[in-house]
């Protein structure tokens, strides 16, 4: 093939490549402001950096919320008896531990503290507060709405067998519903959850925990009738 033929082929290839350029990426402007075209690199950077104070508070709160669920499953491992409940609990603990790692990474990558001010020592609350040498009763007030209160956690820790399984399911259903309420609260805030990773995370929380609530309700209906060893 001659030089002219090779040049012609190159011209066709270059023309085709030019015609296959990626479409422009638009970044919406503020209300009343026009959109602007951004590069692919800018789009990725914007997806990583667009977050609000409400987003940060949500992640900080959800870490504490997940930590209590993991604590509840740790009790299940030694005090529950229903194998179906135990399997579900193990799956919940694995999922919530992985999500805690994701949330901590999200906060760290954005230069945000892992603990919200005043919540660094928040936990499930199974211990008592001491005052003047006396042990005070556990509080009926949870660390945040949807979580079990310290008193509820103590009741759970004291239960054994089928009674524990029922309390665990009832408490975890309450706990999961609290997480769904937290997502709803975040979505109601202006400009919240526009971060791509955070948006994906909240969608996952809603899908996974809604499905787990249905599964726990089914398990709970199977064990509401007292076992023979529980009857007087």
LUMMIPA-934017 format. One record per residue (C-alpha): residue number from 1; residue in one letter; z, y, x. Coordinates in pm, 1 decimal. Layout:
BEGIN
<site lumlo="NUM" voba="A" c3="Z" c2="Y" c1="X"/>
...
This chain:
BEGIN
<site lumlo="1" voba="X" c3="0.0" c2="0.0" c1="0.0"/>
<site lumlo="2" voba="X" c3="-89.6" c2="342.5" c1="138.9"/>
<site lumlo="3" voba="X" c3="137.9" c2="635.6" c1="197.4"/>
<site lumlo="4" voba="X" c3="10.7" c2="804.6" c1="-116.6"/>
<site lumlo="5" voba="X" c3="103.9" c2="503.4" c1="-329.9"/>
<site lumlo="6" voba="X" c3="456.8" c2="486.5" c1="-186.8"/>
<site lumlo="7" voba="X" c3="508.3" c2="856.8" c1="-245.9"/>
<site lumlo="8" voba="X" c3="397.1" c2="815.4" c1="-605.3"/>
<site lumlo="9" voba="X" c3="648.2" c2="535.7" c1="-665.5"/>
<site lumlo="10" voba="X" c3="930.6" c2="742.8" c1="-514.6"/>
<site lumlo="11" voba="X" c3="837.6" c2="1035.0" c1="-738.6"/>
<site lumlo="12" voba="X" c3="858.6" c2="812.5" c1="-1049.2"/>
<site lumlo="13" voba="X" c3="1197.3" c2="669.2" c1="-943.5"/>
<site lumlo="14" voba="X" c3="1345.1" c2="1011.4" c1="-871.1"/>
<site lumlo="15" voba="X" c3="1214.5" c2="1149.7" c1="-1199.6"/>
<site lumlo="16" voba="X" c3="1367.0" c2="857.0" c1="-1392.5"/>
<site lumlo="17" voba="X" c3="1702.1" c2="899.1" c1="-1216.3"/>
<site lumlo="18" voba="X" c3="1704.6" c2="1267.4" c1="-1301.8"/>
<site lumlo="19" voba="X" c3="1645.7" c2="1182.8" c1="-1664.8"/>
<site lumlo="20" voba="X" c3="1948.5" c2="950.6" c1="-1668.8"/>
<site lumlo="21" voba="X" c3="2209.6" c2="1208.9" c1="-1572.4"/>
<site lumlo="22" voba="X" c3="2542.8" c2="1186.2" c1="-1755.2"/>
<site lumlo="23" voba="X" c3="2582.0" c2="1417.5" c1="-2055.8"/>
<site lumlo="24" voba="X" c3="2800.8" c2="1727.1" c1="-2004.4"/>
<site lumlo="25" voba="X" c3="3177.0" c2="1700.5" c1="-2062.1"/>
<site lumlo="26" voba="X" c3="3328.3" c2="1974.8" c1="-2278.5"/>
<site lumlo="27" voba="X" c3="3691.0" c2="2085.6" c1="-2257.9"/>
<site lumlo="28" voba="X" c3="3798.0" c2="2241.3" c1="-2591.9"/>
<site lumlo="29" voba="X" c3="3936.9" c2="2590.4" c1="-2556.4"/>
<site lumlo="30" voba="X" c3="4247.0" c2="2734.3" c1="-2716.5"/>
<site lumlo="31" voba="X" c3="4222.8" c2="2826.3" c1="-3086.2"/>
<site lumlo="32" voba="X" c3="3951.7" c2="3090.6" c1="-3116.4"/>
<site lumlo="33" voba="X" c3="3830.8" c2="3039.3" c1="-2757.9"/>
<site lumlo="34" voba="X" c3="3501.6" c2="2868.8" c1="-2667.9"/>
<site lumlo="35" voba="X" c3="3478.8" c2="2527.2" c1="-2502.7"/>
<site lumlo="36" voba="X" c3="3366.3" c2="2499.3" c1="-2143.3"/>
<site lumlo="37" voba="X" c3="3178.7" c2="2236.5" c1="-1946.5"/>
<site lumlo="38" voba="X" c3="3388.6" c2="2055.2" c1="-1683.0"/>
<site lumlo="39" voba="X" c3="3298.8" c2="1803.6" c1="-1414.9"/>
<site lumlo="40" voba="X" c3="3399.3" c2="1437.3" c1="-1434.8"/>
<site lumlo="41" voba="X" c3="3668.1" c2="1498.4" c1="-1169.1"/>
<site lumlo="42" voba="X" c3="3807.2" c2="1793.7" c1="-1365.1"/>
<site lumlo="43" voba="X" c3="3814.7" c2="1585.2" c1="-1681.9"/>
<site lumlo="44" voba="X" c3="4019.9" c2="1316.5" c1="-1508.5"/>
<site lumlo="45" voba="X" c3="4258.8" c2="1578.2" c1="-1367.8"/>
<site lumlo="46" voba="X" c3="4301.9" c2="1739.6" c1="-1709.0"/>
<site lumlo="47" voba="X" c3="4378.5" c2="1400.3" c1="-1862.7"/>
<site lumlo="48" voba="X" c3="4655.2" c2="1349.5" c1="-1608.2"/>
<site lumlo="49" voba="X" c3="4811.4" c2="1694.0" c1="-1625.0"/>
<site lumlo="50" voba="X" c3="4804.3" c2="1797.8" c1="-1990.7"/>
<site lumlo="51" voba="X" c3="5155.9" c2="1744.9" c1="-2121.1"/>
<site lumlo="52" voba="X" c3="5425.9" c2="1939.1" c1="-2301.0"/>
<site lumlo="53" voba="X" c3="5802.3" c2="1960.3" c1="-2283.4"/>
<site lumlo="54" voba="X" c3="5812.8" c2="1749.1" c1="-2598.5"/>
<site lumlo="55" voba="X" c3="5609.7" c2="1479.2" c1="-2421.6"/>
<site lumlo="56" voba="X" c3="5855.8" c2="1476.3" c1="-2132.8"/>
<site lumlo="57" voba="X" c3="6160.3" c2="1461.6" c1="-2362.5"/>
<site lumlo="58" voba="X" c3="5998.7" c2="1177.2" c1="-2559.7"/>
<site lumlo="59" voba="X" c3="5948.4" c2="967.2" c1="-2246.4"/>
<site lumlo="60" voba="X" c3="6300.6" c2="1039.4" c1="-2119.2"/>
<site lumlo="61" voba="X" c3="6451.2" c2="944.4" c1="-2455.0"/>
<site lumlo="62" voba="X" c3="6236.1" c2="633.4" c1="-2489.9"/>
<site lumlo="63" voba="X" c3="6353.7" c2="501.2" c1="-2152.4"/>
<site lumlo="64" voba="X" c3="6713.8" c2="511.1" c1="-2280.4"/>
<site lumlo="65" voba="X" c3="6602.8" c2="358.4" c1="-2610.4"/>
<site lumlo="66" voba="X" c3="6421.3" c2="69.2" c1="-2439.8"/>
<site lumlo="67" voba="X" c3="6715.5" c2="7.1" c1="-2206.7"/>
<site lumlo="68" voba="X" c3="6939.6" c2="-71.9" c1="-2502.8"/>
<site lumlo="69" voba="X" c3="6686.1" c2="-321.9" c1="-2638.4"/>
<site lumlo="70" voba="X" c3="6685.3" c2="-500.5" c1="-2301.6"/>
<site lumlo="71" voba="X" c3="7066.7" c2="-503.7" c1="-2311.0"/>
<site lumlo="72" voba="X" c3="7059.3" c2="-659.3" c1="-2658.1"/>
<site lumlo="73" voba="X" c3="6825.5" c2="-936.2" c1="-2539.9"/>
<site lumlo="74" voba="X" c3="7058.2" c2="-1010.2" c1="-2246.4"/>
<site lumlo="75" voba="X" c3="7330.6" c2="-1085.8" c1="-2503.4"/>
<site lumlo="76" voba="X" c3="7087.1" c2="-1300.8" c1="-2700.4"/>
<site lumlo="77" voba="X" c3="7025.1" c2="-1521.9" c1="-2398.2"/>
<site lumlo="78" voba="X" c3="7386.3" c2="-1642.9" c1="-2395.8"/>
<site lumlo="79" voba="X" c3="7506.6" c2="-1597.0" c1="-2753.2"/>
<site lumlo="80" voba="X" c3="7214.0" c2="-1678.3" c1="-2981.3"/>
<site lumlo="81" voba="X" c3="7111.4" c2="-2025.7" c1="-3094.0"/>
<site lumlo="82" voba="X" c3="6781.7" c2="-1992.6" c1="-3280.7"/>
<site lumlo="83" voba="X" c3="6492.6" c2="-2080.0" c1="-3045.7"/>
<site lumlo="84" voba="X" c3="6245.0" c2="-1863.8" c1="-3239.2"/>
<site lumlo="85" voba="X" c3="6471.1" c2="-1561.0" c1="-3213.7"/>
<site lumlo="86" voba="X" c3="6524.4" c2="-1626.7" c1="-2845.1"/>
<site lumlo="87" voba="X" c3="6150.6" c2="-1650.4" c1="-2774.0"/>
<site lumlo="88" voba="X" c3="6085.7" c2="-1326.6" c1="-2958.9"/>
<site lumlo="89" voba="X" c3="6371.7" c2="-1158.2" c1="-2775.3"/>
<site lumlo="90" voba="X" c3="6232.1" c2="-1264.1" c1="-2438.0"/>
<site lumlo="91" voba="X" c3="5893.1" c2="-1120.6" c1="-2529.9"/>
<site lumlo="92" voba="X" c3="6053.4" c2="-794.7" c1="-2643.5"/>
<site lumlo="93" voba="X" c3="6251.5" c2="-763.4" c1="-2319.3"/>
<site lumlo="94" voba="X" c3="5946.1" c2="-827.0" c1="-2100.0"/>
<site lumlo="95" voba="X" c3="5737.8" c2="-574.7" c1="-2292.3"/>
<site lumlo="96" voba="X" c3="6003.7" c2="-306.2" c1="-2297.1"/>
<site lumlo="97" voba="X" c3="6085.6" c2="-349.7" c1="-1927.8"/>
<site lumlo="98" voba="X" c3="5716.6" c2="-305.2" c1="-1840.9"/>
<site lumlo="99" voba="X" c3="5700.1" c2="3.8" c1="-2061.7"/>
<site lumlo="100" voba="X" c3="6009.7" c2="147.8" c1="-1892.5"/>
<site lumlo="101" voba="X" c3="5832.1" c2="112.6" c1="-1557.7"/>
<site lumlo="102" voba="X" c3="5526.0" c2="287.4" c1="-1704.8"/>
<site lumlo="103" voba="X" c3="5735.9" c2="573.7" c1="-1844.6"/>
<site lumlo="104" voba="X" c3="5922.0" c2="626.5" c1="-1517.9"/>
<site lumlo="105" voba="X" c3="5589.6" c2="633.7" c1="-1330.2"/>
<site lumlo="106" voba="X" c3="5443.2" c2="879.4" c1="-1582.3"/>
<site lumlo="107" voba="X" c3="5735.7" c2="1116.9" c1="-1535.5"/>
<site lumlo="108" voba="X" c3="5742.4" c2="1082.6" c1="-1156.3"/>
<site lumlo="109" voba="X" c3="5368.1" c2="1146.0" c1="-1123.7"/>
<site lumlo="110" voba="X" c3="5410.9" c2="1470.8" c1="-1314.1"/>
<site lumlo="111" voba="X" c3="5712.7" c2="1585.5" c1="-1115.6"/>
<site lumlo="112" voba="X" c3="5952.3" c2="1545.4" c1="-1408.4"/>
<site lumlo="113" voba="X" c3="6309.1" c2="1408.5" c1="-1394.6"/>
<site lumlo="114" voba="X" c3="6362.2" c2="1056.5" c1="-1526.0"/>
<site lumlo="115" voba="X" c3="6680.6" c2="1158.7" c1="-1709.0"/>
<site lumlo="116" voba="X" c3="6703.4" c2="1429.9" c1="-1968.8"/>
<site lumlo="117" voba="X" c3="6984.2" c2="1681.6" c1="-1897.0"/>
<site lumlo="118" voba="X" c3="7309.6" c2="1546.7" c1="-2036.6"/>
<site lumlo="119" voba="X" c3="7173.8" c2="1192.6" c1="-2081.3"/>
<site lumlo="120" voba="X" c3="7192.3" c2="1053.2" c1="-1730.7"/>
<site lumlo="121" voba="X" c3="7480.6" c2="821.9" c1="-1822.6"/>
<site lumlo="122" voba="X" c3="7347.8" c2="719.4" c1="-2164.9"/>
<site lumlo="123" voba="X" c3="7348.6" c2="344.8" c1="-2228.4"/>
<site lumlo="124" voba="X" c3="7411.4" c2="87.8" c1="-2496.4"/>
<site lumlo="125" voba="X" c3="7776.3" c2="182.4" c1="-2516.7"/>
<site lumlo="126" voba="X" c3="7961.1" c2="-149.6" c1="-2527.0"/>
<site lumlo="127" voba="X" c3="8259.8" c2="-14.7" c1="-2336.2"/>
<site lumlo="128" voba="X" c3="8545.5" c2="195.7" c1="-2468.9"/>
<site lumlo="129" voba="X" c3="8640.3" c2="544.9" c1="-2365.0"/>
<site lumlo="130" voba="X" c3="8985.1" c2="584.5" c1="-2216.1"/>
<site lumlo="131" voba="X" c3="9210.6" c2="879.6" c1="-2283.5"/>
<site lumlo="132" voba="X" c3="9570.7" c2="921.4" c1="-2163.1"/>
<site lumlo="133" voba="X" c3="9584.9" c2="552.9" c1="-2070.2"/>
<site lumlo="134" voba="X" c3="9480.3" c2="432.6" c1="-2415.8"/>
<site lumlo="135" voba="X" c3="9157.3" c2="258.8" c1="-2510.8"/>
<site lumlo="136" voba="X" c3="8976.0" c2="458.3" c1="-2774.7"/>
<site lumlo="137" voba="X" c3="8771.6" c2="291.6" c1="-3052.4"/>
<site lumlo="138" voba="X" c3="8398.6" c2="275.3" c1="-2993.7"/>
<site lumlo="139" voba="X" c3="8200.8" c2="550.1" c1="-3158.7"/>
<site lumlo="140" voba="X" c3="7995.3" c2="494.9" c1="-3473.1"/>
<site lumlo="141" voba="X" c3="7751.2" c2="761.1" c1="-3353.1"/>
<site lumlo="142" voba="X" c3="7447.6" c2="630.6" c1="-3161.4"/>
<site lumlo="143" voba="X" c3="7321.2" c2="802.0" c1="-2847.6"/>
<site lumlo="144" voba="X" c3="7011.0" c2="894.1" c1="-3047.2"/>
<site lumlo="145" voba="X" c3="6884.4" c2="815.3" c1="-3399.1"/>
<site lumlo="146" voba="X" c3="6751.3" c2="461.8" c1="-3431.6"/>
<site lumlo="147" voba="X" c3="6964.3" c2="316.2" c1="-3156.0"/>
<site lumlo="148" voba="X" c3="7268.6" c2="100.8" c1="-3224.9"/>
<site lumlo="149" voba="X" c3="7597.1" c2="287.6" c1="-3203.2"/>
<site lumlo="150" voba="X" c3="7856.3" c2="180.1" c1="-2944.6"/>
<site lumlo="151" voba="X" c3="8055.6" c2="21.8" c1="-3229.9"/>
<site lumlo="152" voba="X" c3="7751.5" c2="-178.5" c1="-3342.2"/>
<site lumlo="153" voba="X" c3="7690.0" c2="-294.9" c1="-2987.8"/>
<site lumlo="154" voba="X" c3="8049.1" c2="-413.4" c1="-2960.0"/>
<site lumlo="155" voba="X" c3="8019.5" c2="-605.1" c1="-3287.7"/>
<site lumlo="156" voba="X" c3="7701.2" c2="-767.3" c1="-3158.0"/>
<site lumlo="157" voba="X" c3="7866.7" c2="-857.4" c1="-2827.7"/>
<site lumlo="158" voba="X" c3="8152.9" c2="-1026.6" c1="-3011.1"/>
<site lumlo="159" voba="X" c3="7928.3" c2="-1244.7" c1="-3230.9"/>
<site lumlo="160" voba="X" c3="7815.3" c2="-1599.1" c1="-3152.9"/>
<site lumlo="161" voba="X" c3="7567.7" c2="-1852.1" c1="-3290.4"/>
<site lumlo="162" voba="X" c3="7375.2" c2="-1790.3" c1="-3614.3"/>
<site lumlo="163" voba="X" c3="7592.4" c2="-1487.7" c1="-3691.0"/>
<site lumlo="164" voba="X" c3="7474.7" c2="-1334.2" c1="-3364.5"/>
<site lumlo="165" voba="X" c3="7110.2" c2="-1416.2" c1="-3440.3"/>
<site lumlo="166" voba="X" c3="7133.9" c2="-1235.0" c1="-3774.4"/>
<site lumlo="167" voba="X" c3="7303.6" c2="-930.3" c1="-3624.7"/>
<site lumlo="168" voba="X" c3="7050.2" c2="-924.0" c1="-3341.4"/>
<site lumlo="169" voba="X" c3="6752.8" c2="-928.7" c1="-3578.3"/>
<site lumlo="170" voba="X" c3="6903.0" c2="-666.7" c1="-3807.4"/>
<site lumlo="171" voba="X" c3="6987.9" c2="-445.7" c1="-3510.4"/>
<site lumlo="172" voba="X" c3="6650.7" c2="-487.7" c1="-3341.3"/>
<site lumlo="173" voba="X" c3="6464.0" c2="-409.6" c1="-3663.8"/>
<site lumlo="174" voba="X" c3="6669.2" c2="-89.1" c1="-3685.2"/>
<site lumlo="175" voba="X" c3="6597.0" c2="-26.2" c1="-3317.6"/>
<site lumlo="176" voba="X" c3="6220.6" c2="-76.0" c1="-3352.1"/>
<site lumlo="177" voba="X" c3="6208.1" c2="145.9" c1="-3659.8"/>
<site lumlo="178" voba="X" c3="6383.4" c2="412.3" c1="-3456.8"/>
<site lumlo="179" voba="X" c3="6106.6" c2="394.3" c1="-3195.9"/>
<site lumlo="180" voba="X" c3="5842.0" c2="434.7" c1="-3466.6"/>
<site lumlo="181" voba="X" c3="6030.4" c2="738.2" c1="-3598.8"/>
<site lumlo="182" voba="X" c3="6038.4" c2="883.8" c1="-3246.8"/>
<site lumlo="183" voba="X" c3="5659.6" c2="849.9" c1="-3222.4"/>
<site lumlo="184" voba="X" c3="5618.7" c2="1016.5" c1="-3563.0"/>
<site lumlo="185" voba="X" c3="5844.7" c2="1299.0" c1="-3449.2"/>
<site lumlo="186" voba="X" c3="5641.4" c2="1350.8" c1="-3133.7"/>
<site lumlo="187" voba="X" c3="5311.0" c2="1353.1" c1="-3320.9"/>
<site lumlo="188" voba="X" c3="5443.5" c2="1626.1" c1="-3550.0"/>
<site lumlo="189" voba="X" c3="5493.7" c2="1862.0" c1="-3253.7"/>
<site lumlo="190" voba="X" c3="5207.6" c2="2105.1" c1="-3175.7"/>
<site lumlo="191" voba="X" c3="4999.5" c2="1999.9" c1="-2876.0"/>
<site lumlo="192" voba="X" c3="5201.3" c2="1682.6" c1="-2812.1"/>
<site lumlo="193" voba="X" c3="5061.7" c2="1347.0" c1="-2695.8"/>
<site lumlo="194" voba="X" c3="4731.6" c2="1490.3" c1="-2573.6"/>
<site lumlo="195" voba="X" c3="4783.9" c2="1323.0" c1="-2235.6"/>
<site lumlo="196" voba="X" c3="4555.5" c2="1017.8" c1="-2232.7"/>
<site lumlo="197" voba="X" c3="4811.8" c2="773.6" c1="-2094.2"/>
<site lumlo="198" voba="X" c3="5083.2" c2="897.9" c1="-2328.6"/>
<site lumlo="199" voba="X" c3="4850.6" c2="872.4" c1="-2627.2"/>
<site lumlo="200" voba="X" c3="4762.9" c2="513.2" c1="-2536.7"/>
<site lumlo="201" voba="X" c3="5131.9" c2="434.7" c1="-2491.8"/>
<site lumlo="202" voba="X" c3="5236.0" c2="571.0" c1="-2830.8"/>
<site lumlo="203" voba="X" c3="4955.4" c2="375.9" c1="-2999.3"/>
<site lumlo="204" voba="X" c3="5078.6" c2="60.5" c1="-2826.0"/>
<site lumlo="205" voba="X" c3="5438.1" c2="123.8" c1="-2935.1"/>
<site lumlo="206" voba="X" c3="5332.0" c2="160.7" c1="-3298.1"/>
<site lumlo="207" voba="X" c3="5112.2" c2="-150.6" c1="-3297.0"/>
<site lumlo="208" voba="X" c3="5348.8" c2="-379.9" c1="-3105.0"/>
<site lumlo="209" voba="X" c3="5675.2" c2="-278.9" c1="-3268.0"/>
<site lumlo="210" voba="X" c3="5531.8" c2="-278.1" c1="-3620.2"/>
<site lumlo="211" voba="X" c3="5412.4" c2="-635.6" c1="-3566.2"/>
<site lumlo="212" voba="X" c3="5749.1" c2="-736.3" c1="-3419.4"/>
<site lumlo="213" voba="X" c3="5934.6" c2="-589.0" c1="-3716.3"/>
<site lumlo="214" voba="X" c3="5733.4" c2="-810.9" c1="-3950.2"/>
<site lumlo="215" voba="X" c3="5805.9" c2="-1114.6" c1="-3732.7"/>
<site lumlo="216" voba="X" c3="6179.2" c2="-1036.0" c1="-3721.3"/>
<site lumlo="217" voba="X" c3="6194.1" c2="-988.2" c1="-4097.0"/>
<site lumlo="218" voba="X" c3="6040.6" c2="-1333.7" c1="-4137.7"/>
<site lumlo="219" voba="X" c3="6289.3" c2="-1489.4" c1="-3894.1"/>
<site lumlo="220" voba="X" c3="6577.2" c2="-1310.6" c1="-4064.1"/>
<site lumlo="221" voba="X" c3="6485.6" c2="-1450.5" c1="-4404.6"/>
<site lumlo="222" voba="X" c3="6496.8" c2="-1802.6" c1="-4255.6"/>
<site lumlo="223" voba="X" c3="6853.2" c2="-1773.1" c1="-4124.1"/>
<site lumlo="224" voba="X" c3="7024.9" c2="-1564.9" c1="-4392.9"/>
<site lumlo="225" voba="X" c3="7167.3" c2="-1879.9" c1="-4552.3"/>
<site lumlo="226" voba="X" c3="7479.1" c2="-1978.8" c1="-4349.8"/>
<site lumlo="227" voba="X" c3="7446.8" c2="-2290.7" c1="-4141.0"/>
<site lumlo="228" voba="X" c3="7683.7" c2="-2580.5" c1="-4226.2"/>
<site lumlo="229" voba="X" c3="7906.5" c2="-2500.4" c1="-3928.0"/>
<site lumlo="230" voba="X" c3="7954.2" c2="-2145.5" c1="-4059.4"/>
<site lumlo="231" voba="X" c3="8066.0" c2="-2247.5" c1="-4406.6"/>
<site lumlo="232" voba="X" c3="8438.9" c2="-2268.1" c1="-4480.4"/>
